[in-house]
Amino acid sequence: VVLIIQQNILFIIFPATKNIVPEIISTLRQAGKSSARQEDTPSSLPSNGQADASCSTKFEVLFCGRVVVAHKKAPPALIDECIEKFGRVSVTGSLAAGIRRAFSLNQGADGGGKRPLFFKRDQSFPFLQALDENGLSPELQRRAADGATGVQPTSLQENRTMLFTIGRSQIFLVSPDTKKVAIEKSFREISFCSQGIRHVDHFGFICRESVECGGCQFVCYVFQCANEALVDEIMLTLKQAFSVAALQQNSRTQSQQCDSCPLQQLHKLCDRIEGLHPSKAKLELQKHLAGLDNQEQASVFESTMKARPKSDQEENELIVSCLRRLYEERQKTHTHTHNGQTKKVHLHVMSSSSLWTPIMSVCFKSKTYVFLCVFSDVAALSSPGAVCVVGDDSPLCSRRHSWRQQIFLRVATPQKESSLKVGNRMALGGGVGGGESILGAVPEERRKRSGAELRALWRKAILQQILLLRMERENQKLQASESDLQCRRLKLDYEEITPCLKDVTLVWERMLSTTGRSKVRFDTEEIHKAVGQGVPRQHRGEIWKFLSEQYLLRKEVPSTKPPNNETPYKELLKQLTSQQHAILIDLGRTFPTHPYFRAQLGAGQLSLYNLLKAYSLLDPEVGYCQGLSFVAGVLLLHMSEEDAFHMLKFLMYDTGLRKQYRPDMIILQIQMYQLSRLLHDYHRELYTHLEQYEISPSLYAAPWFLTAFASHFPLGFVARVFDMLFLQGSEVIFKVALSLLGSHKPLILQHDNLESIVEFIKTTLPNLGLVQMEKTINQVSEMDISKQLQAYEVEYHVLQDELLDGPSTLSQSQRVAQLEKTNGSLRQQNLDLLEELQVAHAKIRWLETRVDGLVNREAELQSEVKTLQQERTELQQTVSKLGDLFSSLGINSSFPDQENLTNTSNNQ
């Protein structure tokens, strides 16, 4: 039973069979979504074919697996059935070992030959690597698992997240884990897209893939999204992309289409018989043959009967083969007609292993596929001026063999190409009449080797193989080392403002090489002096980790509550994030001119996505905030992904940066007030000048705090700011901002309007020289404004309370809105105070534990003192007895007397 409510009327439908209920529900749901989005859908689709390849839409999905299906179209419940099959395969223990198994193809029993190439790959995607004929990466294709079946789920133990990228004519699946394109499918290969009915957060598409035996199969790829809304967005984007691509293709080919082309007629015939039963396909072919002249019909009939087909399918294949040859002959002399113009074109006809071989294979082996008209390569052949050129290395190019060569190839043992040279020996004898082979005389029988010689040869072969494997491993290590060195050089491509001297570098290397340095407290003055003299660029990432360790050792008690989520970084990457849209949008905006982050979905952008995604899952309250990508980007330039994640967590939780990224942005407002107060106290003239033109710090300083100066200033200066940030904490940003504004005060005072002042601070100020940058860093290291910042924060809260308590001229609704906002602010302050209280309690507990330890230590020391005093008394008695003994024997003892000994011990 299906219930439908429309305009307060309930419709009850009883379907004829229960099998069509899912289809009805799916159709109704899709119709409802389409009408809901009708206002958002553009009224007209662009027909311009010059769209940029970089204009693509990206979504994060979880790749669930692939299933071989029987037809290019699928029932609405296909996705749900695939998920159930994945579950059954997992329960029975046939789960694929990793994501690479999901991409493995079924191997034919007579495999080994080349697969037919249906479509040429478009290499316009900036980061697309060389993929195979099915659009799979060579790494995934080579790792086919043993015993792969038609149902191939992915492994739950590996990272299955992918970036589902919809381009102008292709779909890409990019793995952020491997930093490579895992799969690429053209729109022409995709025949069906569907969303799950019960599993509404799943979707999939069906595409055609070739197999080793020379045929093809249809495969359904299934994906999971974070929620149903994201699936709806992906389906809508796919629909629009397919429509735009179809219009663009039609605009290019319709005006040049020649419907009277012989090959176009053959294509239409293949289109009609596609997917039909062999008997019905035979009737269609007979109808088509009836339109030929008598001579052509007789030729086709004679060629078919000579082959003696054993079934309707074989007969259909032979007829199509004859028609292909016939229409190719016609195409040679065909004259194209279009808009009253005629143009004669000579077509270079391909041989028997040409484009029509895969077409025949598709029509009769799989009996499922039809070429899409809007994307047909055959239609392109029928265009005026079309010339088919096939390269020597193309799978479409195959040499025509004579009947003698065909017999020879059927009986001869396959040999390598090198064995077919004239001088090589063949084990083939003469013919029946004793004649010699055309490949040369039969070689003489070789001398039989002794056992010792065979063992020596085996030993030599084994040693050579071992040596070869060692050389390959060393070569791989060298290549990896060279790649890492090149990537590191690419990351550190910025100008250093403080060249680090050799002596300072040696100081840093000595501290970094200290055993157990994470538990050793170094001298604070020595560290400050070393940071002031410079940080070597090649060791900066390791030095930041060292400074974070020292910062935590000095704190002894964490300044903020640590995150509740202690999930490892690798496990976080396996999850889906709800912040994917905001992160993906900001990838191209983060350091767009730096070579490491410049490539779309390159290694830099994918690493940045992983880092931001992992933190959004670690800290759901903050999630992702604009500006955080620059902080993460600076960390990635100096260390690995996982180290950058730990350092980002340190900056956010331990140094206090996390508070300014909260959704309410209250801390950022407090920071703007604190900066204004610092300007008022330290640079009164500049503060008055800015207030005269109503220029608040939020107009120019908000990006400084949210990105730690990384969005506007040179990377060399930003790196020095991060040096101080790891050393002193988040108050460094106030110091740098105050120093920059103070050092440029005369230039700012020269401007006399709001636009020029803001433009100067935003554009001219970041382009300061190296000397001024180093001067700013030196001033920052000497400043101490921590007490002022604490006082200004208290002052802000007092002023806010006074504003709420004073008389108000607002209306009732405005007053309610203000009170609600204030209530939210107070609630957040209560949470902050609660967090501080928890930290204070933790500190008190730590101090109590320390006091207990000191008390226990004091008791131990007192016990030791008593023991030592007792030993001293015993020794004094022994000395006294020895003195009496010497006196009785008349020996002058050199021992001091008891009184002197006691006085000496007391003095000590």
ZAMARGU-4260 file (C-alpha; in steps of 0.2 Angstrom, whole numbers, plus 5000, padded with zeros to 4 digits):
<rodrens>
0) 5000/5000/5000 | 5006/5017/4995 | 4999/5033/5004 | 5000/5050/4996 | 4994/5066/5004
5) 4991/5081/4992 | 4982/5097/4997 | 4975/5089/5013 | 4968/5074/5003 | 4974/5056/5006
10) 4977/5045/4991 | 4978/5026/4994 | 4986/5016/4980 | 4987/4997/4979 | 5001/4992/4967
15) 4998/4976/4956 | 5014/4969/4963 | 5025/4973/4978 | 5041/4974/4967 | 5036/4991/4960
20) 5033/4999/4977 | 5051/5004/4979 | 5051/5011/4962 | 5035/5021/4966 | 5043/5028/4982
25) 5059/5032/4973 | 5050/5042/4959 | 5039/5051/4971 | 5054/5056/4982 | 5064/5062/4967
30) 5050/5072/4960 | 5047/5080/4977 | 5066/5085/4978 | 5066/5092/4960 | 5051/5103/4964
35) 5058/5109/4980 | 5074/5114/4971 | 5065/5121/4955 | 5068/5139/4961 | 5087/5136/4964
40) 5090/5127/4947 | 5096/5138/4933 | 5083/5141/4920 | 5095/5139/4906 | 5111/5129/4905
45) 5127/5136/4897 | 5131/5130/4880 | 5149/5137/4880 | 5161/5123/4878 | 5176/5133/4884
50) 5173/5129/4903 | 5188/5128/4913 | 5194/5111/4919 | 5197/5117/4936 | 5179/5122/4938
55) 5174/5106/4947 | 5163/5102/4962 | 5171/5091/4976 | 5162/5081/4989 | 5169/5069/5003
60) 5162/5052/5002 | 5166/5035/5009 | 5169/5022/4996 | 5159/5006/5000 | 5163/4994/4986
65) 5158/4988/4969 | 5146/4976/4962 | 5145/4968/4945 | 5128/4970/4938 | 5119/4963/4923
70) 5112/4978/4915 | 5116/4996/4912 | 5100/5002/4920 | 5095/4996/4937 | 5080/4995/4949
75) 5078/5009/4962 | 5082/4997/4976 | 5099/4993/4968 | 5109/5003/4981 | 5101/4994/4996
80) 5103/4977/4988 | 5122/4981/4985 | 5124/4986/5004 | 5115/4970/5009 | 5127/4960/4998
85) 5142/4969/5006 | 5136/4964/5023 | 5134/4946/5018 | 5151/4945/5010 | 5159/4953/5026
90) 5150/4940/5037 | 5155/4925/5027 | 5173/4930/5028 | 5175/4935/5010 | 5179/4953/5014
95) 5192/4961/5002 | 5209/4965/5010 | 5209/4983/5007 | 5202/4996/4995 | 5213/4990/4981
100) 5203/4974/4980 | 5187/4984/4977 | 5195/4990/4961 | 5201/4973/4955 | 5193/4967/4939
105) 5187/4949/4936 | 5200/4939/4926 | 5193/4930/4911 | 5198/4911/4909 | 5206/4915/4892
110) 5213/4932/4898 | 5230/4938/4893 | 5225/4948/4878 | 5223/4967/4877 | 5206/4974/4882
115) 5197/4984/4869 | 5198/5003/4872 | 5181/5010/4871 | 5185/5029/4875 | 5200/5039/4875
120) 5205/5047/4892 | 5204/5065/4894 | 5220/5072/4902 | 5214/5089/4906 | 5212/5087/4925
125) 5227/5095/4933 | 5232/5081/4944 | 5226/5066/4934 | 5239/5053/4933 | 5241/5039/4920
130) 5226/5028/4922 | 5222/5012/4913 | 5208/5009/4900 | 5195/5007/4914 | 5200/5024/4923
135) 5209/5015/4937 | 5226/5019/4944 | 5240/5007/4939 | 5244/5004/4958 | 5226/4999/4962
140) 5224/4988/4946 | 5240/4978/4949 | 5235/4974/4967 | 5220/4963/4962 | 5216/4951/4976
145) 5215/4932/4974 | 5197/4925/4971 | 5189/4941/4968 | 5170/4939/4965 | 5157/4950/4958
150) 5153/4958/4975 | 5169/4967/4982 | 5167/4978/4997 | 5181/4989/5004 | 5190/4985/5020
155) 5184/4993/5035 | 5202/4994/5042 | 5209/5006/5029 | 5205/5024/5024 | 5190/5023/5012
160) 5187/5042/5011 | 5188/5049/4994 | 5185/5066/4986 | 5171/5064/4974 | 5175/5077/4960
165) 5163/5081/4947 | 5171/5090/4932 | 5165/5096/4916 | 5165/5079/4907 | 5172/5067/4920
170) 5171/5060/4937 | 5186/5058/4948 | 5189/5049/4964 | 5204/5057/4973 | 5211/5048/4988
175) 5218/5061/5001 | 5227/5046/5009 | 5238/5041/4994 | 5237/5059/4986 | 5233/5051/4969
180) 5218/5049/4958 | 5211/5032/4961 | 5198/5031/4948 | 5192/5042/4933 | 5175/5039/4923
185) 5169/5049/4909 | 5151/5054/4907 | 5150/5043/4892 | 5154/5028/4902 | 5141/5031/4916
190) 5123/5024/4912 | 5114/5026/4928 | 5115/5035/4945 | 5104/5031/4959 | 5101/5035/4978
195) 5097/5022/4991 | 5079/5020/4997 | 5082/5013/5014 | 5100/5019/5015 | 5096/5037/5010
200) 5114/5042/5014 | 5121/5031/5000 | 5122/5033/4982 | 5130/5025/4967 | 5132/5024/4948
205) 5134/5011/4935 | 5147/5011/4922 | 5155/5000/4909 | 5172/4992/4911 | 5182/4980/4900
210) 5188/4964/4905 | 5203/4953/4901 | 5194/4941/4889 | 5190/4956/4877 | 5172/4958/4882
215) 5164/4971/4895 | 5154/4971/4910 | 5143/4984/4920 | 5149/4988/4937 | 5140/4998/4951
220) 5151/5009/4962 | 5143/5013/4979 | 5147/5027/4991 | 5141/5034/5008 | 5139/5052/5013
225) 5138/5061/5029 | 5120/5064/5028 | 5105/5063/5015 | 5106/5081/5011 | 5124/5079/5004
230) 5118/5064/4993 | 5104/5075/4987 | 5116/5089/4982 | 5128/5076/4973 | 5113/5069/4963
235) 5108/5087/4958 | 5125/5092/4953 | 5127/5076/4943 | 5111/5080/4934 | 5116/5097/4930
240) 5134/5092/4924 | 5126/5078/4913 | 5114/5091/4905 | 5128/5104/4902 | 5139/5091/4895
245) 5126/5085/4883 | 5121/5102/4877 | 5139/5106/4874 | 5142/5090/4865 | 5126/5093/4854
250) 5132/5111/4850 | 5148/5104/4843 | 5142/5089/4834 | 5124/5093/4828 | 5129/5106/4816
255) 5141/5094/4808 | 5131/5078/4808 | 5128/5069/4792 | 5113/5057/4795 | 5116/5048/4778
260) 5133/5042/4783 | 5134/5023/4781 | 5144/5021/4797 | 5130/5032/4806 | 5117/5020/4799
265) 5127/5005/4806 | 5128/5014/4823 | 5109/5016/4823 | 5107/4998/4819 | 5118/4993/4834
270) 5108/5005/4845 | 5092/4996/4840 | 5098/4978/4843 | 5108/4982/4859 | 5102/4971/4874
275) 5089/4961/4863 | 5088/4942/4864 | 5097/4934/4849 | 5081/4929/4841 | 5074/4947/4842
280) 5090/4954/4836 | 5090/4942/4821 | 5073/4949/4816 | 5079/4967/4817 | 5095/4962/4806
285) 5084/4954/4793 | 5073/4969/4792 | 5088/4980/4789 | 5095/4968/4776 | 5078/4969/4767
290) 5083/4987/4763 | 5099/4982/4754 | 5100/4978/4735 | 5100/4960/4729 | 5118/4959/4726
295) 5123/4965/4744 | 5110/4954/4752 | 5117/4939/4742 | 5135/4943/4748 | 5130/4944/4766
300) 5120/4928/4765 | 5134/4919/4756 | 5147/4925/4769 | 5136/4920/4783 | 5132/4902/4777
305) 5150/4898/4773 | 5154/4900/4791 | 5140/4889/4797 | 5135/4897/4812 | 5129/4886/4826
310) 5117/4898/4835 | 5108/4914/4832 | 5121/4924/4842 | 5135/4918/4831 | 5124/4922/4815
315) 5121/4939/4822 | 5139/4942/4824 | 5143/4937/4807 | 5130/4948/4799 | 5136/4963/4809
320) 5153/4959/4803 | 5148/4958/4785 | 5138/4974/4786 | 5153/4983/4794 | 5164/4979/4779
325) 5150/4984/4767 | 5147/5001/4776 | 5166/5004/4777 | 5167/5002/4758 | 5153/5014/4756
330) 5161/5026/4768 | 5176/5027/4757 | 5167/5036/4743 | 5153/5044/4754 | 5149/5062/4751
335) 5143/5072/4766 | 5128/5083/4764 | 5125/5097/4776 | 5115/5114/4774 | 5116/5112/4755
340) 5134/5109/4755 | 5143/5094/4749 | 5160/5088/4754 | 5169/5072/4749 | 5180/5064/4762
345) 5190/5048/4761 | 5190/5038/4777 | 5205/5028/4782 | 5196/5012/4786 | 5202/5001/4800
350) 5206/4983/4800 | 5196/4969/4807 | 5202/4973/4825 | 5195/4991/4823 | 5183/5001/4833
355) 5168/4989/4828 | 5176/4974/4837 | 5172/4981/4854 | 5155/4986/4847 | 5151/4968/4842
360) 5158/4962/4858 | 5146/4974/4867 | 5131/4970/4857 | 5132/4951/4858 | 5143/4946/4873
365) 5137/4957/4886 | 5120/4961/4877 | 5118/4976/4889 | 5127/4992/4883 | 5121/5005/4871
370) 5132/5020/4865 | 5125/5036/4871 | 5120/5046/4856 | 5126/5063/4863 | 5143/5056/4867
375) 5145/5044/4853 | 5162/5042/4845 | 5154/5034/4830 | 5144/5049/4827 | 5160/5059/4827
380) 5166/5048/4813 | 5151/5052/4802 | 5155/5071/4804 | 5161/5080/4788 | 5180/5080/4788
385) 5182/5067/4801 | 5197/5056/4798 | 5201/5041/4809 | 5219/5041/4813 | 5225/5026/4824
390) 5243/5026/4831 | 5255/5011/4830 | 5254/5008/4849 | 5235/5010/4850 | 5224/4995/4855
395) 5214/4999/4840 | 5228/4995/4828 | 5230/4977/4823 | 5239/4969/4808 | 5229/4959/4796
400) 5236/4941/4795 | 5236/4929/4780 | 5228/4912/4782 | 5245/4904/4783 | 5250/4916/4797
405) 5234/4912/4806 | 5237/4893/4806 | 5254/4896/4812 | 5249/4907/4826 | 5236/4894/4832
410) 5249/4880/4833 | 5265/4889/4837 | 5271/4891/4855 | 5270/4910/4860 | 5288/4917/4860
415) 5295/4934/4865 | 5298/4946/4852 | 5316/4944/4854 | 5315/4926/4850 | 5308/4930/4832
420) 5324/4937/4826 | 5333/4928/4812 | 5347/4921/4822 | 5337/4913/4836 | 5334/4895/4837
425) 5316/4887/4836 | 5311/4870/4841 | 5300/4868/4825 | 5305/4855/4813 | 5301/4854/4794
430) 5284/4850/4786 | 5277/4834/4781 | 5288/4832/4766 | 5303/4834/4776 | 5306/4852/4770
435) 5315/4864/4782 | 5306/4878/4792 | 5306/4895/4785 | 5313/4901/4802 | 5330/4892/4800
440) 5338/4875/4801 | 5335/4864/4816 | 5349/4867/4828 | 5360/4853/4834 | 5357/4844/4850
445) 5365/4853/4864 | 5377/4844/4875 | 5370/4837/4891 | 5377/4847/4907 | 5383/4838/4922
450) 5375/4840/4939 | 5389/4851/4945 | 5387/4863/4930 | 5369/4864/4933 | 5371/4868/4952
455) 5384/4881/4947 | 5372/4889/4935 | 5358/4889/4948 | 5369/4897/4961 | 5374/4910/4949
460) 5356/4914/4944 | 5351/4915/4962 | 5365/4927/4966 | 5361/4938/4951 | 5343/4938/4956
465) 5347/4943/4974 | 5359/4956/4968 | 5345/4963/4956 | 5332/4964/4970 | 5345/4973/4981
470) 5348/4985/4968 | 5330/4988/4965 | 5327/4991/4983 | 5341/5003/4984 | 5335/5012/4968
475) 5318/5014/4976 | 5326/5021/4992 | 5335/5033/4982 | 5320/5038/4972 | 5310/5041/4988
480) 5324/5051/4996 | 5325/5062/4981 | 5306/5064/4980 | 5306/5069/4999 | 5321/5081/4996
485) 5312/5089/4982 | 5296/5090/4992 | 5305/5098/5007 | 5314/5110/4995 | 5297/5115/4988
490) 5289/5118/5005 | 5303/5129/5011 | 5302/5140/4996 | 5302/5157/5005 | 5315/5170/5010
495) 5322/5169/5027 | 5322/5186/5036 | 5335/5181/5050 | 5349/5171/5042 | 5354/5158/5056
500) 5373/5158/5059 | 5383/5142/5060 | 5386/5144/5079 | 5367/5146/5082 | 5363/5131/5071
505) 5375/5120/5082 | 5367/5126/5098 | 5350/5121/5091 | 5357/5104/5085 | 5364/5101/5102
510) 5348/5104/5111 | 5338/5094/5098 | 5350/5079/5100 | 5348/5078/5119 | 5343/5061/5125
515) 5325/5061/5132 | 5323/5080/5128 | 5304/5079/5131 | 5307/5077/5150 | 5322/5088/5151
520) 5320/5107/5156 | 5332/5117/5147 | 5338/5135/5153 | 5324/5147/5148 | 5337/5161/5145
525) 5347/5150/5133 | 5331/5146/5123 | 5326/5164/5122 | 5343/5169/5116 | 5344/5155/5103
530) 5326/5160/5096 | 5331/5178/5096 | 5347/5174/5086 | 5337/5164/5073 | 5330/5147/5069
535) 5337/5137/5055 | 5324/5134/5042 | 5329/5116/5039 | 5326/5112/5057 | 5311/5124/5061
540) 5298/5110/5062 | 5308/5100/5074 | 5312/5116/5084 | 5294/5120/5085 | 5290/5103/5093
545) 5305/5106/5105 | 5298/5123/5110 | 5281/5115/5113 | 5288/5102/5124 | 5297/5115/5134
550) 5281/5126/5135 | 5272/5111/5143 | 5286/5107/5155 | 5286/5125/5161 | 5267/5125/5163
555) 5267/5109/5173 | 5248/5110/5173 | 5238/5112/5157 | 5231/5130/5154 | 5215/5123/5146
560) 5205/5107/5147 | 5211/5095/5134 | 5200/5088/5121 | 5188/5074/5126 | 5192/5065/5109
565) 5208/5056/5110 | 5206/5047/5093 | 5222/5045/5084 | 5225/5055/5068 | 5224/5040/5056
570) 5208/5035/5063 | 5201/5052/5062 | 5205/5052/5043 | 5194/5037/5040 | 5178/5047/5046
575) 5167/5059/5036 | 5166/5077/5042 | 5151/5089/5041 | 5163/5104/5038 | 5169/5097/5021
580) 5161/5111/5010 | 5169/5125/5020 | 5186/5116/5020 | 5186/5112/5001 | 5181/5130/4997
585) 5196/5137/5007 | 5209/5125/5000 | 5212/5136/4984 | 5212/5152/4994 | 5226/5146/5006
590) 5243/5152/5000 | 5237/5152/4982 | 5254/5157/4975 | 5265/5145/4985 | 5271/5131/4974
595) 5266/5117/4987 | 5248/5123/4988 | 5246/5129/4970 | 5240/5113/4961 | 5222/5109/4962
600) 5220/5094/4973 | 5239/5092/4973 | 5249/5084/4987 | 5248/5101/4997 | 5230/5104/4996
605) 5226/5086/5000 | 5237/5086/5015 | 5229/5102/5021 | 5212/5095/5019 | 5217/5080/5029
610) 5223/5091/5043 | 5208/5102/5044 | 5196/5088/5043 | 5205/5079/5057 | 5204/5094/5068
615) 5186/5097/5064 | 5182/5079/5070 | 5193/5081/5085 | 5185/5098/5091 | 5166/5098/5086
620) 5163/5114/5095 | 5175/5124/5084 | 5174/5112/5069 | 5182/5123/5055 | 5183/5142/5055
625) 5190/5153/5041 | 5208/5157/5044 | 5212/5141/5052 | 5218/5134/5036 | 5233/5147/5035
630) 5239/5141/5053 | 5238/5123/5047 | 5246/5127/5031 | 5261/5135/5039 | 5263/5120/5050
635) 5262/5108/5035 | 5276/5118/5026 | 5288/5113/5040 | 5283/5095/5046 | 5273/5080/5041
640) 5254/5079/5042 | 5253/5070/5059 | 5266/5081/5067 | 5257/5096/5061 | 5241/5089/5068
645) 5249/5087/5085 | 5256/5105/5084 | 5239/5112/5079 | 5231/5104/5094 | 5245/5111/5105
650) 5242/5129/5098 | 5223/5128/5100 | 5222/5120/5117 | 5238/5124/5126 | 5242/5142/5119
655) 5224/5147/5119 | 5221/5150/5101 | 5205/5139/5101 | 5194/5152/5110 | 5195/5165/5096
660) 5188/5152/5083 | 5172/5148/5093 | 5156/5151/5083 | 5151/5166/5094 | 5168/5175/5091
665) 5166/5183/5109 | 5185/5181/5112 | 5189/5189/5096 | 5179/5205/5101 | 5188/5205/5117
670) 5205/5204/5108 | 5200/5219/5097 | 5196/5229/5113 | 5212/5224/5121 | 5222/5230/5105
675) 5213/5246/5106 | 5217/5249/5124 | 5235/5244/5120 | 5236/5258/5107 | 5228/5270/5119
680) 5241/5267/5132 | 5256/5265/5121 | 5253/5276/5106 | 5240/5289/5111 | 5242/5300/5095
685) 5240/5285/5083 | 5224/5279/5093 | 5217/5297/5092 | 5220/5298/5074 | 5212/5281/5070
690) 5197/5286/5082 | 5195/5302/5072 | 5191/5292/5056 | 5181/5279/5066 | 5193/5265/5061
695) 5191/5251/5074 | 5204/5236/5074 | 5191/5224/5067 | 5193/5233/5050 | 5211/5228/5049
700) 5217/5217/5063 | 5204/5202/5063 | 5214/5193/5049 | 5230/5195/5059 | 5223/5186/5074
705) 5213/5173/5064 | 5228/5168/5053 | 5243/5173/5064 | 5248/5186/5051 | 5249/5172/5038
710) 5236/5178/5026 | 5244/5195/5022 | 5263/5195/5027 | 5278/5186/5019 | 5281/5168/5024
715) 5298/5172/5031 | 5290/5185/5043 | 5276/5173/5047 | 5289/5159/5052 | 5297/5171/5064
720) 5280/5175/5072 | 5277/5156/5074 | 5294/5155/5082 | 5289/5167/5095 | 5271/5160/5096
725) 5278/5143/5101 | 5290/5151/5114 | 5278/5163/5122 | 5260/5159/5118 | 5246/5168/5110
730) 5250/5185/5117 | 5263/5186/5104 | 5250/5191/5091 | 5246/5207/5102 | 5265/5211/5103
735) 5267/5210/5084 | 5252/5220/5080 | 5257/5234/5092 | 5275/5234/5086 | 5269/5235/5068
740) 5257/5249/5071 | 5269/5259/5082 | 5284/5257/5070 | 5273/5264/5056 | 5265/5278/5066
745) 5272/5292/5056 | 5267/5285/5039 | 5249/5281/5045 | 5247/5299/5052 | 5251/5306/5035
750) 5234/5299/5028 | 5219/5309/5031 | 5204/5298/5026 | 5197/5281/5031 | 5200/5272/5014
755) 5218/5277/5013 | 5222/5272/5031 | 5214/5255/5029 | 5222/5252/5012 | 5239/5257/5019
760) 5237/5245/5034 | 5231/5231/5023 | 5243/5232/5008 | 5258/5243/5011 | 5261/5238/5029
765) 5264/5219/5025 | 5277/5223/5012 | 5289/5230/5025 | 5308/5227/5022 | 5319/5213/5030
770) 5327/5225/5042 | 5310/5231/5048 | 5304/5213/5050 | 5319/5209/5061 | 5317/5225/5071
775) 5299/5220/5075 | 5303/5202/5080 | 5317/5210/5092 | 5304/5221/5100 | 5292/5207/5102
780) 5305/5197/5112 | 5308/5211/5124 | 5289/5216/5127 | 5279/5210/5142 | 5260/5215/5141
785) 5253/5200/5150 | 5246/5210/5165 | 5239/5223/5154 | 5229/5210/5144 | 5222/5202/5159
790) 5217/5219/5166 | 5209/5224/5149 | 5199/5208/5148 | 5191/5211/5166 | 5188/5229/5160
795) 5178/5223/5145 | 5167/5212/5155 | 5164/5226/5168 | 5159/5238/5154 | 5148/5225/5146
800) 5139/5223/5163 | 5137/5242/5165 | 5130/5243/5148 | 5117/5230/5152 | 5112/5238/5169
805) 5110/5256/5162 | 5094/5263/5155 | 5089/5257/5139 | 5079/5266/5124 | 5077/5250/5115
810) 5060/5242/5110 | 5053/5227/5119 | 5059/5215/5104 | 5076/5223/5103 | 5078/5222/5122
815) 5073/5203/5122 | 5085/5200/5107 | 5099/5209/5117 | 5095/5200/5133 | 5096/5183/5123
820) 5112/5188/5116 | 5119/5193/5133 | 5112/5177/5141 | 5122/5167/5128 | 5137/5177/5131
825) 5135/5174/5150 | 5132/5156/5147 | 5148/5155/5137 | 5157/5164/5151 | 5151/5152/5164
830) 5158/5138/5153 | 5174/5147/5152 | 5174/5150/5171 | 5170/5132/5174 | 5184/5127/5163
835) 5196/5138/5172 | 5189/5131/5189 | 5192/5114/5183 | 5210/5119/5178 | 5212/5127/5195
840) 5206/5112/5204 | 5218/5101/5194 | 5232/5113/5199 | 5226/5112/5217 | 5227/5093/5216
845) 5244/5094/5208 | 5250/5105/5222 | 5242/5094/5236 | 5251/5079/5228 | 5267/5089/5227
850) 5265/5094/5246 | 5262/5076/5250 | 5277/5071/5241 | 5287/5085/5250 | 5281/5079/5267
855) 5285/5061/5263 | 5302/5067/5258 | 5305/5077/5274 | 5300/5062/5284 | 5313/5052/5275
860) 5326/5065/5277 | 5322/5066/5296 | 5324/5047/5297 | 5341/5048/5288 | 5347/5062/5300
865) 5342/5051/5315 | 5352/5037/5308 | 5367/5047/5305 | 5367/5055/5322 | 5366/5037/5330
870) 5381/5032/5319 | 5390/5047/5324 | 5387/5043/5343 | 5393/5025/5340 | 5409/5031/5331
875) 5412/5044/5345 | 5411/5030/5358 | 5423/5019/5348 | 5436/5033/5346 | 5435/5036/5365
880) 5438/5017/5369 | 5453/5017/5357 | 5460/5032/5365 | 5459/5024/5382 | 5467/5008/5376
885) 5481/5018/5368 | 5484/5027/5385 | 5484/5011/5395 | 5498/5004/5383 | 5508/5020/5384
890) 5506/5025/5366 | 5504/5043/5362 | 5488/5043/5352 | 5485/5055/5338 | 5466/5054/5340
895) 5458/5071/5346 | 5450/5070/5363 | 5432/5068/5365 | 5428/5086/5368 | 5437/5093/5353
900) 5429/5079/5342 | 5412/5084/5348 | 5415/5102/5345 | 5421/5099/5328 | 5406/5088/5323
905) 5395/5102/5330 | 5403/5115/5320 | 5401/5105/5304
</rodrens>
